[in-house]
Amino acid sequence: MSISKTKTSFYRRLYVAYLIEQGVASVPGIMSFTGMPRRTAQDTIKSLAELDIHCQFVQEEGARNRTGHYAIVDWGAINKQWIADNLSEIKSTLDYP
């Protein structure tokens, strides 16, 4: 059975938001954890706003460059418990370990 691009895109966004919430909260961390390319990780974080998931970058205190992490400030209409309850299906759909 073929999985639509819409579904995989939606699941990817949910999964990245979930990872950020769980502490895998940087682009390199997401890349390492999932194996996704840098650009995909960056674009996915940027696109969380389209689902009304408010994600912001938190710069480390005293850092002169863009050292820091992302944080989910508001999940909007998304039920994060549903993501946790369906994590194995999400990962399987995305072909992530």
Disulfide bonds with the S-S distance in Angstrom:
none
